[in-house]
Amino acid sequence: MDDREKLQKKADFCKNGCPVCTKARKKGKGFLFWMVKLERHVCPYCRAYEKVYGKPAYL
């Protein structure tokens, strides 16, 4: 598995599997939304989502 596939798997988890990120995107406000705004700088899944999809993990 190359680096691009690993990056895509992490991004897909953030998009579909992460309970925090999916709820933050769905609601667009609230505690989880702000938590993702802060954690996206340290979470490898959020960073992968931003690289693959070209937008922040909370949008």
C-alpha positions in Angstrom: 0.0 0.0 0.0 1.5 3.3 -1.0 1.3 6.6 0.8 -1.5 7.9 -1.4 -3.7 4.9 -0.5 -3.0 5.4 3.2 -3.9 9.0 2.9 -7.1 8.2 1.1 -8.1 5.6 3.8 -7.5 8.1 6.6 -9.5 10.8 4.7 -12.4 8.3 4.1 -12.4 7.4 7.9 -12.7 11.1 8.7 -15.4 11.6 6.2 -17.6 8.5 7.0 -16.4 6.8 10.2 -15.3 9.4 12.7 -18.2 10.1 15.0 -16.9 13.5 16.0 -16.1 14.9 12.5 -19.3 13.5 10.9 -21.5 15.1 13.5 -19.6 18.4 13.4 -20.1 18.5 9.6 -23.7 17.5 9.8 -24.7 20.2 12.4 -22.3 22.9 11.4 -22.3 24.4 14.9 -21.9 23.5 18.5 -19.3 22.0 20.7 -18.1 19.2 18.3 -17.8 21.8 15.5 -15.5 23.9 17.5 -13.6 20.9 18.8 -12.9 19.7 15.3 -11.7 23.2 14.4 -9.1 22.9 17.1 -8.1 19.3 16.7 -7.8 19.4 12.9 -4.2 20.6 13.4 -3.1 17.5 15.3 -5.4 14.7 14.1 -3.9 12.7 11.3 -7.3 11.8 9.9 -8.5 15.4 9.8 -5.2 16.5 8.1 -5.7 13.7 5.5 -9.3 14.8 4.9 -8.0 18.3 4.2 -5.3 17.2 1.8 -7.6 14.8 -0.1 -10.8 16.9 -0.3 -9.2 20.4 -0.2 -11.4 21.7 2.6 -11.3 21.7 6.4 -12.6 18.7 8.3 -15.4 20.6 9.9 -17.0 21.8 6.6 
